């Protein structure tokens, strides 16, 4: 978003959701790397917490894409985000102590940012309420692709789709695939699209009530990529001081 079109409330919400991610990742490190005893973490409650937080973050990202500046800036932002995702994949492959990340959230967001550039020309005149509803429905229908089914388990997908490579990126992981942070295009792109379609209504609401800065959340929301890239090394370093080296 350009400074002129910046809505503090969106930055603040993004900052809050980013803080949620940081807390979740800190707990993950504590349990799975440093051996902390947190019985509820890793169960149903934490899984629901994670999915809700990630869904909201992706939704806000879709909203922000439509608000943001010209195509050149979108192309630049998508490329940089995708490159940061590649850095995380390579770093976790070389230093696996913090978990293995393949096709994580940054790879997903960078891909969506680039895909939406041509897709916007096809979708920009669609009725937003219908687009948002259809996107949510498609998200629900395709939710089970990682488990080789869709349409709430009523349709079983063929094994030929699950052969790794680009199919894993699309949302059809093979049986030997593992990642601690996996956000394939399907079904998550439909959540991103839902945000895209909701964007005009959100902009209208923000114009009436643009909101005030709530620091440091607003700052974090404006610098979300930098904060995301730095948070895990910082959190891991702090936990090493508490628990000792691993």
C-alpha positions in Angstrom: 0.0 0.0 0.0 1.2 3.5 -0.7 1.5 5.9 2.1 -1.5 7.8 0.8 -3.7 4.8 0.8 -2.4 3.3 4.1 -5.0 2.3 6.6 -3.6 1.9 10.0 -6.2 -0.5 11.2 -5.1 -3.0 8.5 -1.5 -2.7 9.5 -2.4 -3.1 13.1 -4.4 -6.3 12.4 -1.6 -7.7 10.3 0.8 -6.8 13.2 -1.4 -8.6 15.7 -1.6 -11.7 13.5 2.2 -11.6 13.0 2.6 -11.5 16.8 0.3 -14.5 17.0 2.6 -16.4 14.5 5.7 -15.4 16.6 4.1 -16.8 19.8 3.1 -20.0 18.0 6.6 -20.5 16.6 8.1 -19.8 20.0 5.9 -22.5 21.6 6.7 -24.9 18.7 10.5 -24.4 19.3 10.0 -24.9 23.0 8.2 -28.2 22.6 9.8 -29.8 19.6 13.4 -28.5 19.8 14.0 -27.8 23.5 11.7 -30.4 25.0 9.4 -28.2 27.1 6.4 -30.0 28.6 3.3 -28.1 27.3 0.7 -30.9 27.0 -2.0 -29.0 25.1 0.4 -27.8 22.4 0.3 -30.1 19.4 -3.2 -31.2 20.1 -6.6 -30.1 18.7 -6.7 -26.8 20.5 -3.3 -25.6 19.2 -4.0 -26.9 15.7 -7.3 -25.0 15.5 -5.5 -21.9 16.9 -2.8 -22.2 14.2 -5.3 -22.7 11.3 -7.5 -19.7 12.4 -4.4 -17.4 12.8 -3.0 -18.5 9.4 -6.3 -18.2 7.6 -6.8 -14.6 9.0 -3.2 -13.6 8.0 -3.8 -14.9 4.4 -7.1 -13.2 4.3 -5.5 -9.9 5.3 -2.8 -10.4 2.7 -5.4 -10.8 0.0 -7.2 -7.7 1.1 -3.9 -5.8 1.1 -2.9 -6.9 -2.4 -5.9 -5.2 -4.0 -5.3 -2.0 -2.0 -1.6 -1.8 -2.7 0.2 0.3 -5.3 0.9 -0.3 -9.1 1.7 -3.5 -10.9 5.5 -2.9 -10.7 5.4 -2.7 -6.9 3.2 -5.8 -6.8 5.7 -7.6 -9.0 8.6 -6.4 -6.9 6.9 -7.4 -3.7 5.9 -10.8 -4.9 9.4 -11.5 -6.2 11.1 -10.4 -2.9 8.6 -12.4 -0.8 9.2 -15.5 -3.0 12.9 -15.1 -2.7 12.7 -14.9 1.1 10.7 -18.1 1.0 13.5 -19.7 -1.0 16.0 -18.5 1.6 14.1 -20.1 4.4 13.8 -23.4 2.5 17.6 -23.5 1.9 18.5 -22.4 5.4 16.3 -25.1 7.0 17.7 -27.6 4.6 21.3 -26.7 5.6 20.6 -26.1 9.3 17.7 -28.4 10.2 17.8 -27.7 13.9 14.8 -25.4 13.7 12.7 -27.7 11.5 12.4 -28.4 7.8 10.4 -25.9 5.8 9.3 -26.7 2.2 6.7 -24.5 0.4 6.1 -22.5 3.5 4.0 -19.4 4.1 6.3 -16.9 2.3 6.6 -19.1 -0.8 2.8 -19.3 -0.8 2.3 -15.5 -0.3 4.9 -14.6 -2.9 3.3 -16.9 -5.4 -0.1 -15.5 -4.8 1.1 -12.0 -5.2 2.5 -12.8 -8.6 -0.4 -15.0 -9.8 -2.9 -12.3 -8.9 -1.3 -9.8 -11.3 -2.8 -11.5 -14.5 -5.7 -13.0 -12.6 -6.9 -9.5 -11.4 -7.7 -8.6 -15.0 -10.2 -11.5 -15.1 -11.7 -11.0 -11.6 -11.7 -7.3 -11.0 -15.2 -6.8 -12.4 -16.7 -9.8 -10.5 -19.3 -9.0 -7.9 -17.3 -9.0 -4.7 -19.9 -10.7 -2.4 -20.3 -13.6 -4.8 -16.6 -13.9 -5.4 -15.9 -14.0 -1.6 -18.6 -16.6 -1.1 -17.4 -18.8 -3.9 -13.8 -18.6 -2.7 -14.8 -19.7 0.8 -16.8 -22.6 -0.7 -13.9 -23.7 -2.9 -11.5 -23.5 0.1 -13.8 -25.8 2.0 -14.3 -28.2 -0.9 -10.6 -28.5 -1.6 -9.5 -28.6 2.0 -8.7 -32.4 2.0 -6.4 -32.5 -1.0 -3.4 -33.1 1.2 -5.2 -36.3 2.4 -6.1 -37.4 -1.1 -9.8 -36.3 -1.0 -12.0 -33.3 -1.5 -15.6 -32.2 -1.2 -15.7 -33.1 2.5 -14.2 -36.5 2.0 -16.8 -37.6 -0.6 -14.4 -37.5 -3.6 -11.2 -39.5 -3.5 -8.4 -38.2 -5.7 -6.2 -40.4 -7.9 -2.7 -41.4 -6.8 -1.2 -40.0 -10.1 -1.6 -36.5 -8.6 0.7 -37.3 -5.7 4.1 -37.7 -7.4 6.0 -34.8 -5.8 7.7 -31.8 -7.4 5.3 -29.2 -8.7 2.3 -31.2 -7.6 3.5 -30.8 -4.0 3.6 -27.1 -4.5 0.1 -27.1 -5.9 -1.3 -29.1 -3.0 -0.8 -32.8 -3.7 2.1 -33.9 -1.5 3.6 -37.4 -1.9 3.6 -39.8 0.9 7.3 -39.1 1.7 6.9 -35.3 1.8 7.4 -33.5 5.1 7.5 -29.9 6.0 7.0 -28.1 9.4 5.4 -25.1 7.5 3.4 -26.2 4.4 1.1 -23.8 2.6 0.3 -25.2 -0.9 -1.6 -23.2 -3.5 -4.6 -25.5 -3.1 -6.6 -24.8 -1.0 -5.0 -21.7 0.5 -5.2 -19.6 -2.6 -9.0 -19.6 -2.2 -8.6 -17.9 1.2 -6.3 -15.4 -0.4 -9.0 -14.8 -3.1 -11.6 -14.3 -0.4 -9.5 -11.5 1.0 -9.1 -10.1 -2.5 -12.9 -10.0 -3.0 -13.5 -8.6 0.4 -11.0 -5.8 -0.1 -13.4 -3.1 -1.6 -15.8 -3.5 1.4 -12.9 -3.3 3.8 -11.5 -0.2 2.1 -14.9 1.5 2.3 -15.1 0.7 6.0 -11.6 2.0 6.6 -12.3 5.2 4.9 -15.1 5.9 7.4 -12.9 4.7 10.3 -9.3 4.6 9.3 -8.1 3.8 12.8 -5.1 5.0 14.8 -1.7 3.6 15.2 -1.3 1.0 17.9 2.4 0.6 18.3 4.3 -1.6 18.1 1.6 -3.7 16.3 1.1 -1.1 13.5 4.9 -0.9 12.9 5.1 -4.7 12.8 2.3 -4.8 10.3 4.0 -2.3 8.0 7.3 -4.2 8.2 5.8 -7.7 8.3 8.3 -9.4 5.9 11.3 -8.1 7.8 9.8 -9.0 11.1 8.9 -12.5 9.8 12.4 -13.1 8.5 14.1 -12.0 11.7 11.7 -13.5 14.3 12.8 -17.1 14.2 16.5 -16.6 14.6 15.8 -14.1 17.5 13.3 -16.4 19.2 15.6 -19.4 18.8 18.6 -17.5 20.2 16.6 -16.4 23.2 15.4 -19.9 23.9 19.0 -21.1 23.7 19.9 -18.8 26.5 17.0 -20.2 28.5 17.3 -23.9 27.8 20.9 -24.2 26.7 22.5 -25.0 23.3 21.0 -27.6 21.1 
